[in-house]
Amino acid sequence: MLLTVGTLFTAGAMFIGMTRVSDRLETALAAEARIARYSTLSTQISTFLVISTEAVQAGLDAGARGERLEPVVRNINTTFGQLRRDLEQAVAQVEALGLDAQSRYATQSLGLARMEALIGNAVSGLQAGPDNAETLRARINGFASGFDPLLNQAVNAEILFRNEILSGIERLRQSLGRLAIVIAVLSVLTALAFYFGLVRPQFGRLDRLRDAARQIGSENYAVALPETRQDEIGLLYSETNRMAQALSLREDNVRKDRAALNEIIDQRTAELRTANAALAKTDENRRRFFADISHELRTPLTVILMEAQIGQRQGAGADSAFATIEERAARLNRRIDDLLRVARSESGELALDPQPVDLAEILTDVAEEVAHECANAGMVLEMEPCPALPVVADANWMRQVVVGLVRNAVRHARDGKIVRLVPIDEPQWVGIAVVDHGPGVPPSDIAGLFGRFKRGRSPEGQGFGIGLALARWVVEAQGGTIRMQSPLPSGDAGGHGTKVSVRLPRKDP
């Protein structure tokens, strides 16, 4: 009877113990499955980074980048959905383990939400953001640096929870062992037979499973657990083997993808070096071309200037004609200088030559140079009386800046019929303002007009496309400012018109 009671008690105790072991094993199996899903997510994120980096380096626009990323993003969202369901199931599974375990999985859910927010922001930035390559690469790098710690934290939390479950199994094994020893006092033969025939083999299998888990945790995926039985532990053996194989395969894929990415980077770098060399050669040929043109034009111009000066000295009755020839030749010589200056500015070699100068003289030269163009355009050029405006500046470049502003007015404001040159005489600043009575410029477009290669909306716009950008550089490099005002007050131009003011620091002698 006692043996029967002991046997029944032992059977009941072992049944309860094995039930708890089974529950914990299922929980551990679920943790392993979640680790596998996180591994799948890691591989998908690596693929996302590779494809997005390739798209940015290839210079694709936002739409093309979205098409390239759409399949990967869809897979990532699917994996996130599976992980959310897994965590909801995990919260229900660990209810028996206490509030701490449930709180841990609630924290895991928050981490998963943060990862979803990061990938959502990264995808939105790549699909709808600017096409600037530096900005996109910075966005990709920021996403990678923010996502990787969250993913590692989630995986480490799952591994820690799994290890705690296995430790709980170990503690349960010890409790059952002690119970078996107590029962063995009452029924040695039954206890020994039960222990060595059933319990101990199960513990051995769990020990092998724990060793395999530790091996996987150390990134050694050469795991081969025997799949001879189809019980819970046998299923866990099978899942562990499949997980190890999947992790090994993904590790190989990541290694291959990294090698392919490095190869692409090396290839793009070589192509960039080749393109830079070609651009350098083109720039050298262009500068040589302008130098040759300058030489070829200046030689006959020098002869013309000398002959004109000789003719004036001879007093042959054509002094005014020779003076006109000399003045036109000098103006053409300045045109050649302007051409060379623009060429050098395109190559980044612009150099200013500031000297003491009177802006009033520059204003007079500008008026003489553009008077014919204004007349041909049916416009009246007005110049207000100009006092002495002493500054230290590059006279040629300042003349070119003001001439360019007048020509802009001729191109875009012909309907206004008037262009005015207004001197600016202030205590700290002197300068020149170009005022027209044309249709004006929308206030929202003013800032953009000073950008490089930016033109106004007029269909007649033409030229190099760098006028206002280059003008701003020239003025600001000499300590000055250039400002555009449009439309003008109603008293100045009927509520329309544009005023561009150039100011330089006053330099009184």
Secondary structure, 3 states (H helix, E strand, C coil): CHHHHHHHHHHHHHHHHHHHHHHHHHHHHHHHHHHHHHHHHHHHHHHHHHHHHHHHHCCCCHHHHHHHHHHHHHHHHHHHHHHHHHHHHHHHHHHHHCHHHHHHHHHHHHHHHHHHHHHHHHHHHHHHCCCCHHHHHHHHHHHHHHHHHHHHHHHHHHHHHHHHHHHHHHHHHHHHHHHHHHHHHHCHHHHHHHHHHHHHHHHHHHHHHHHHHHHHHCCCCCCCCCCCCCCHHHHHHHHHHHHHHHHHHHHHHHHHHHHHHHHHHHHHHHHHHHHHHHHHHHHHHHHHHHHHHHHHHHHHHHHHHHHHHHHHHHCCCCHHHHHHHHHHHHHHHHHHHHHHHHHHHHCCCCCCCCEEEEHHHHHHHHHHHHHHHHHHCCCEEEECCCCCCEEEECHHHHHHHHHHHHHHHHHHCHHHCEEEEEEEECCCEEEEEEEECCCCCCHHHHHHHCCCCCCCCCCCCCCCCCHHHHHHHHHHHCCCEEEEECCCCHHHHCCCCEEEEEEEECCCC
